[in-house]
Amino acid sequence: MTSVLTYSSLDTIEDSYHLVRRIFLTGKTRSLKFRKAQLQRFYELVHDNEERFYDALHKDLHKPRAEALTGDIAPVLDEILYFIDNLDKLAKDEKVSPRMPLNALDEVVIRRDPLGAVLIIGCWNYPVQLALLPVVGAIAAGNTVILKPSEIAPHTAALITELFPKYIDNHCYRVINGAIEETTALLKYHFDHIFYTGSPAVGKVVMKAAAEHLTGVTLELGGKSPAVVLPDADLQTVANRIAFAKFYNLGQICISVDYALVPADKIDAFAAAFRKSIKKFFGDNPKESSSYGRMISTRHLDRVVGLLQNRKSGAIAVGGDFDRDDRYIAPTLVTDVKFKDEVLMGEEIFGPVLPVIPYNNLDDAIHMINQNPPPLALYVFTNKKKLANKVLDNTQSGGVCVNDTLMHQAGS
């Protein structure tokens, strides 16, 4: 429990689970009319309280209003409108032609049935989008829901908890708050699907718990997403776009640029361009900029600062200072980092620190990328399609942008 957020009791967790399980079996959430009505109310929940969400996001993350709109509020509203407009088509039975002669005279139909009672575990870096967006899909699909927002963003979690019963059916859609103990208690129950966004370490815990009940899972996890800068790329354009991705939400985003691979003879020029990008975006003192966020907590700040201070290679070319009381870390660039640096390259950074690793030829860069598990995102900067395709043909990733960053997520 915090001064802002009250955690749910174990009895409340048990009661809520049995309630959403029982309500689903009544068939209440199957009706398309009911789903559309709940989606409309969900739209009003976000739209009517938009200013309150901005305020909560600022308290939790010092999130600039423009970032809160584009990264948290707008995606949820857009998703709701999409499902309202398309639900009839999406939920409609689909007649298909039989493949086997034995069924040639049969009517074969694919039905879009709800899964049942689902659990959604939100994440703190986008505490509106990553909590509410899956709820939208779950409502549209006719499920009942237990939502567990991230306790690390307590102001946003408290607001969601307050608003849910005021706008949507509190028997079908419940909010549970808590930390490790409460989440562990939730995971003991047999849900029909679990949606989790967060770290790979916790993802393994969720998957193991789900396996006890053979429950399907959707895991949206992080990783070390690289940017590969080819020799022909315009370095100032590259620096601007990498800086945008690196400092959007202060780098606390799973598809941020985690490290940059830059030709060895371009390192100094890239650092100079990156310095100009920071000044252009945040002025001479980023700490005073209304466009520059903060770490979610002192614990997360300490982790990122620890990575920087305990690194095994590289030199700080830009930034490096921090203010623990303000949860502030300056925009930081570390050049000449070794790929095998077990500190800076050992885990996802998830903060405003960018390691730059020099490479001598593209094959070496591709080899380094492939030493890590496939990243969630991959960014390639080159004016030559043949070189871009070489990177794409020889690597794996969840998504790719060529000559830009983050835009593939915005477009999806």
PyMOL commands that set and color helices and strands:
alter all, ss='L'
color gray80, all
select helices_A, chain A and resi 10-25+28-30+32-48+50-61+65-91+101-103+129-140+154-167+180-187+200-211+235-251+264-282+286-288+298-309+362-369+385-393+407-411
alter helices_A, ss='H'
color red, helices_A
select strands_A, chain A and resi 94-96+108-110+117-121+144-148+173-175+193-198+216-221+226-229+259-263+315-318+322-323+328-329+332-335+353-359+378-381+400-402
alter strands_A, ss='S'
color yellow, strands_A
deselect
rebuild
show_as cartoon
